[in-house]
Structure formats: structure tokens, C-alpha cells
């Protein structure tokens, strides 16, 4: 009898120790977050920390408008607890197929894991009047490149936080603390970046594609013209000649472009106009050095300041009265 009692006690003690040692289900399970871009993934990692597993669909050097919808994306979406996307029809050419094909109720519109990162952003360039294909690739709801204003990093973080709290309320407090830490650091960096760019407020530039309205507003630049005559329309010989003439007459020296466009036309225009092409990363992971959202602006502003110094640009040399297409 004593052996039976001792065995029962030992078994009970073993079960109790096992229960104490075993982590809870919520502690074991990482929340699977799928994002459409590397920028959203970087911010999701800041908020989610060790509690999430984050994967991004688009590469940082890809044009997010034109991502090929692959079966592997649908598989990842089928497993995701949460989907975070840019919105404003940036991913309209491929994301709907991924969402529908996943058959994952959590990430369908209205689901707890469906996160539109643009909610609450002060949008730019919302078109008015009749929209036709003659206008080029116009975004009906406004320009979608809002993550290139670092102030919008706060809005993105809040949207991701709300999504994580919905799908994983048990760890809501931890997510909130990480969001606060991210925003505190972001606010400090915005002061640093603004100070860095202060001597170059009013700097006039030409841009290849209209990816930069939020960036130029944030840092006080002025876009004189685009190499694309209309969004998504390749430069024509007559338009190229007009841009060269404008740069020569106005003294604009810098051409901004993204890494996924050909440098042939920008290099030609820069050579003819005595300017310089500055290739900025439009997304996290656009280059090997850019691993975080903070790295993105550190890199791009460093490139821009170096080019402005090289070409003699700065607020002293930029005419505030000279009209531009966008920015300060």
C-alpha cells in the first residue's frame, strides 16, 4: 500500500512540475505576420518583437506595383494570422489573388488579421475630376508611397499594433510597450533628420517617377519635373529634351530615381544638363545596408546630402520663388 501511495505522490508531483515547466499556448505560438512590403515588415518586427514571425512578399529592390503573384505567396497567406498591406491600390495588380486564393478567413476584409496600414494617413495627390488611362497610372485614392514620410511611421505602427491586439489580445501590453519604444526612437530620429536637411530646404530636384511626394514634403524639397511625362509612361524624346532644357535654365542639378528603373535616360539627362543621378532606396532592404525603417532614411538622406554638396545645392542657392511640381 505504501508503495502505491508513494508512486501516486511521485506521479502527481511529476505532473505538477511538468505543468509548471510547460509554457502556455500563447507563449509557445508566434503570431505569423505577412506583409506586402519590407517597410511594413520592418515596423511589424519592431512592434511584435520576439512574439511574431514576420515575412514580406515584395523585395526591397522591387517595384511593389508589379509583383508576380506566386503560389508560394498564397501558401504563406493561408498560414498567416495577420496580413499588413500598403493599400490605396498599390498592390491591386496582385494582392487580391493572394488573399482570395489563401482561403484564410483571418486575413479576408473584415477579418481580425486584415490590416490596411494606410488608415489615418494624411494622403497626398487624391485625384479630382474624371480619371482616364490618358492620365497614366493614377491612384484613385491618393499617392500610396506614404511610408517615405517618417512621420507616417507612427500611423503604420498604430495600425499594426491594433491588428496584433485583435489577433493576440493576451500579449497586447507587450505590443503596446514596443510600439511606444519605436515611436519614441522615431521622434528622436525625425529631429535628427530634419536638422540634417535644414541647409537644403528648398532644394530643387527632378524625379524619374512620382514616388516621392511624402518624402519631399517631409524634408522641404521641390520637384521641378518628372522624367516620366505621366505616371508609368516612359519618357519620350521630346519630353527628355524639355527636361534637359528646364534643368539647364533653372540650374536644377539632381535627378532622383528608384533602383528598379533603367538608368539610361536619367544618366543621359544628367550628362546633357550637367546634373547628377541620385539613386534612393524606396524601401527597407533596397540595399544590403538597409535593414530597418531607421536605416532607410539614414541611407537616403546621406545620399541626398552628399549629392547636394557635390553639386553646390542648398537653401542659399535654391530659389524659393521658382515654381515646382511638388514639395516645399
Residue, then its C-alpha position, 0 to 999 in steps of 0.5 A: x500500500x505504501x508503495x502505491x501511495x508513494x508512486x501516486x505522490x511521485x506521479x502527481x508531483x511529476x505532473x505538477x512540475x511538468x505543468x509548471x515547466x510547460x509554457x502556455x499556448x500563447x507563449x509557445x505560438x508566434x503570431x505569423x505576420x505577412x506583409x506586402x512590403x519590407x517597410x511594413x515588415x520592418x515596423x511589424x518586427x519592431x512592434x511584435x518583437x520576439x512574439x511574431x514571425x514576420x515575412x514580406x512578399x515584395x523585395x526591397x529592390x522591387x517595384x511593389x506595383x508589379x509583383x508576380x503573384x506566386x503560389x508560394x505567396x498564397x501558401x504563406x497567406x493561408x498560414x498567416x494570422x495577420x496580413x499588413x498591406x500598403x493599400x490605396x491600390x498599390x498592390x491591386x495588380x496582385x494582392x487580391x489573388x493572394x488573399x482570395x486564393x489563401x482561403x484564410x478567413x483571418x486575413x479576408x476584409x473584415x477579418x481580425x488579421x486584415x490590416x490596411x496600414x494606410x488608415x489615418x494617413x494624411x494622403x497626398x495627390x487624391x485625384x479630382x475630376x474624371x480619371x482616364x488611362x490618358x492620365x497614366x497610372x493614377x491612384x484613385x485614392x491618393x499617392x500610396x508611397x506614404x511610408x517615405x514620410x517618417x512621420x507616417x511611421x507612427x500611423x503604420x505602427x498604430x495600425x499594426x499594433x491594433x491588428x496584433x491586439x485583435x489577433x493576440x489580445x493576451x500579449x497586447x501590453x507587450x505590443x503596446x510597450x514596443x510600439x511606444x519604444x519605436x515611436x519614441x526612437x522615431x521622434x528622436x530620429x525625425x529631429x535628427x533628420x530634419x536638422x540634417x536637411x535644414x541647409x537644403x530646404x528648398x532644394x530643387x530636384x527632378x524625379x524619374x517617377x512620382x514616388x516621392x511626394x511624402x518624402x519631399x514634403x517631409x524634408x522641404x524639397x521641390x520637384x521641378x519635373x518628372x522624367x516620366x511625362x505621366x505616371x508609368x509612361x516612359x519618357x519620350x524624346x521630346x519630353x527628355x529634351x524639355x527636361x534637359x532644357x528646364x534643368x539647364x535654365x533653372x540650374x536644377x542639378x539632381x535627378x532622383x530615381x528608384x533602383x528598379x528603373x533603367x538608368x539610361x535616360x536619367x544618366x543621359x539627362x544628367x550628362x546633357x544638363x550637367x546634373x547628377x543621378x541620385x539613386x534612393x532606396x524606396x524601401x527597407x532592404x533596397x540595399x544590403x545596408x538597409x535593414x530597418x525603417x531607421x536605416x532607410x532614411x539614414x541611407x537616403x538622406x546621406x545620399x541626398x546630402x552628399x549629392x547636394x554638396x557635390x553639386x553646390x545645392x542648398x537653401x542659399x542657392x535654391x530659389x524659393x520663388x521658382x515654381x515646382x511640381x511638388x514639395x516645399 
